[in-house]
Each structure stands twice: as C-alpha cells, then as structure tokens.
C-alpha cells in the first residue's frame, strides 16, 4: 500500500488543485490552437464536394474575362442576333403578304422574292434583338457591379433603363411606358426563373 501511483486515492489527490493540471491544460491548449498546430489544407472531398486541382493563372484570367460586362454584352448581342434572325424568318414564313408587290397584288411572287423578303425581315429582327440584348445585359451587369448584389432588382432596373432608352426615341411618354413595360416583363421573367 506504500505505492499508490495508479490507485483512486492518488487520482483524487491530483485533481484540479494539483500543480500538474495547469501544465497538462496548457499543453493541450498549445496543441489545439497554439503555434505548433499543424495547418491542413481544405480538401473538398472531406467537405462533401468533388476534388478539383487549384486554378492556374490562365484559368483565373479567362474567368475574369468571361465575368466582365463587355463579354456578357457581346454574348447577349450575338445570342440576340441569332434568336432575332430565327424569329424574323419564322414570322416572315407565316406572313401571307411576304414577297407581294403592292403595285401589282395579283402577280404571284417568285421564290427568290419571297426568300429576299424573309431575309430582310430576319436581318431587321436580328439587329433589333441584338441591340436590345446587348443593352439589357450591359446595364444589368453595370447595375449589379455598382450595387454589389445579385438579385431580381438588377433585372428590373436594367429593364427600365433599356425600355426607357428605346422608348425615349419616340418621346417622353413612350420612354416612361417602355421603362414600365420592360421592367414588368423583367420582373415576371425573374420571378419565373428564380
């Protein structure tokens, strides 16, 4: 009974009041949050994501370019041009007056005249859609950059600016109506998409 190293009495004696307890606590604290704590890189697989290598300088540069307002406006311009051209050709195809000469309404138009009119209408729609797409996308990106938020208000404000700018060519009343109409349409689209 002279050696009581592993006995319950010695454990009770080396409780919170003994000199070893603060030393053990500080060692544990130093190990968990101290200078000697080993730093670990965050691995996406541990957090439930897919592993991916770090991005190179070129990848980061391309991402910055694709997120710029100029790229977004150019992409919307090209997309609007293609969509507008297709829409113009489609509407010309279902229009019964395409290719007819107003001076001689009884003459049947040739296929070349019909295709020329379809191409002209398609090009007209393509230009208009491209301008509207570029204006909307550029103003939305600029508003989002200025506000620092990505929410539905950006699209509504951009719709108002775009519609107002297009409508102001016909006067103040048309500009106000264009602003309200484009803003309402943008709000409906944002509500549907989000």
C-alpha positions in Angstrom: 0.0 0.0 0.0 3.1 2.2 0.0 3.0 2.7 -3.7 -0.3 4.4 -4.7 0.5 5.6 -8.2 -2.4 4.0 -10.0 -4.9 4.0 -7.1 -8.1 6.0 -7.0 -6.8 7.9 -4.0 -3.9 9.3 -6.0 -6.2 10.3 -8.8 -8.4 12.2 -6.3 -5.3 13.9 -4.9 -4.1 15.1 -8.3 -7.3 16.9 -9.0 -7.8 20.5 -10.2 -5.8 21.8 -7.3 -2.5 20.0 -8.1 0.4 21.5 -10.0 0.2 19.0 -12.9 -3.3 20.0 -14.1 -2.4 23.6 -15.3 0.6 22.2 -17.1 -1.5 19.5 -18.9 -4.2 22.0 -19.8 -1.7 24.4 -21.3 -0.1 21.6 -23.3 -3.4 20.5 -24.7 -4.3 24.1 -25.5 -0.9 24.7 -27.2 -1.5 21.5 -29.3 -5.0 22.5 -30.4 -4.7 26.3 -31.1 -1.1 27.1 -30.5 1.9 27.9 -32.7 2.8 24.3 -33.1 -0.6 23.3 -34.5 -0.2 21.7 -37.9 -2.1 23.5 -40.7 -4.2 21.5 -43.0 -5.3 22.4 -46.5 -9.0 22.2 -47.0 -9.9 19.2 -49.1 -13.2 19.5 -50.9 -13.8 15.7 -50.7 -13.8 15.9 -46.9 -16.4 18.6 -47.0 -18.6 16.7 -49.5 -17.5 18.3 -52.7 -15.7 17.0 -55.8 -11.9 17.3 -55.8 -10.5 19.8 -58.2 -7.0 21.0 -58.7 -6.1 24.6 -58.0 -6.8 27.0 -60.8 -3.9 28.2 -62.9 -3.2 31.9 -63.7 -4.6 31.4 -67.2 -7.8 29.9 -65.9 -8.3 32.8 -63.5 -7.7 35.3 -66.3 -10.2 33.6 -68.6 -12.8 33.5 -65.7 -12.3 37.3 -65.1 -12.7 37.9 -68.8 -15.9 35.9 -69.0 -17.4 37.6 -66.0 -16.7 41.1 -67.4 -19.6 43.3 -68.6 -18.1 43.6 -72.1 -18.1 39.8 -72.6 -21.6 39.5 -71.2 -22.9 42.2 -73.5 -21.2 40.7 -76.5 -22.6 37.3 -75.8 -26.1 38.7 -75.4 -25.6 40.7 -78.6 -24.7 37.5 -80.6 -27.4 35.5 -78.9 -30.0 38.2 -79.6 -28.9 38.4 -83.3 -29.3 34.6 -83.8 -32.6 34.5 -81.9 -33.9 37.6 -83.7 -32.9 36.3 -87.1 -34.7 33.0 -86.5 -37.8 34.8 -85.1 -37.8 37.1 -88.1 -37.6 34.3 -90.6 -40.3 32.4 -88.8 -42.7 35.3 -88.7 -42.0 36.0 -92.4 -42.7 32.4 -93.2 -46.2 32.5 -91.7 -47.0 36.0 -93.1 -49.1 35.7 -96.2 -48.0 39.1 -97.7 -44.3 38.3 -97.9 -43.0 38.9 -101.4 -46.1 40.5 -102.8 -45.8 43.7 -104.7 -48.3 46.4 -103.5 -48.4 47.8 -107.1 -49.4 44.5 -108.6 -51.2 42.4 -106.0 -52.4 39.8 -108.4 -48.9 38.7 -109.5 -47.6 35.7 -107.7 -44.1 36.4 -106.2 -41.2 34.2 -107.2 -39.3 32.1 -104.7 -36.3 34.5 -104.9 -38.5 37.5 -104.0 -40.1 35.6 -101.0 -36.6 34.5 -99.8 -35.3 38.0 -100.2 -38.2 39.4 -98.1 -37.7 36.7 -95.5 -34.0 37.5 -95.3 -34.7 41.3 -95.0 -37.2 40.7 -92.2 -34.9 38.2 -90.4 -32.0 40.7 -90.6 -34.2 43.5 -89.3 -35.4 41.4 -86.3 -31.8 40.2 -85.7 -30.4 43.7 -85.4 -33.2 44.8 -83.1 -32.9 41.8 -80.8 -29.1 42.1 -80.8 -29.3 45.8 -79.7 -31.9 45.1 -77.0 -29.9 42.1 -75.7 -26.7 44.0 -75.5 -28.3 47.0 -73.8 -30.1 44.9 -71.3 -27.1 42.6 -70.5 -24.7 45.5 -70.2 -26.9 47.6 -68.0 -27.7 44.7 -65.8 -24.0 43.9 -65.3 -23.2 47.5 -64.6 -26.1 47.8 -62.0 -25.0 44.5 -60.4 -21.4 45.7 -60.2 -22.5 49.1 -58.7 -24.9 47.6 -56.2 -22.7 44.6 -55.2 -25.7 42.3 -55.1 -27.1 39.7 -57.5 -30.9 39.7 -57.1 -34.1 40.4 -59.0 -33.8 44.2 -58.6 -30.9 44.3 -61.0 -33.0 42.9 -63.9 -36.0 45.2 -63.1 -33.8 48.3 -63.1 -32.0 47.2 -66.2 -35.3 46.5 -67.9 -36.4 50.0 -67.0 -33.2 51.6 -68.3 -33.3 49.6 -71.6 -37.0 50.1 -72.2 -36.8 53.8 -71.4 -33.8 54.3 -73.7 -35.6 52.6 -76.5 -38.8 54.4 -75.9 -37.4 57.9 -75.5 -36.7 58.0 -79.2 -40.5 58.4 -79.7 -40.9 60.9 -76.8 -41.2 61.1 -73.0 -44.5 59.2 -72.7 -43.2 56.4 -74.8 -40.0 56.3 -72.7 -41.9 56.0 -69.5 -44.2 53.3 -70.9 -41.1 51.5 -72.3 -39.5 51.7 -68.9 -42.5 50.3 -67.1 -43.2 47.6 -69.7 -39.6 46.3 -69.8 -39.4 46.5 -66.0 -42.6 44.5 -65.6 -41.5 41.9 -68.2 -38.1 41.6 -66.5 -39.7 41.2 -63.1 -42.0 38.4 -64.5 -39.1 36.6 -66.0 -37.0 36.9 -62.8 -40.0 35.6 -60.8 -40.4 32.6 -63.1 -36.7 31.8 -63.3 -35.9 32.2 -59.6 
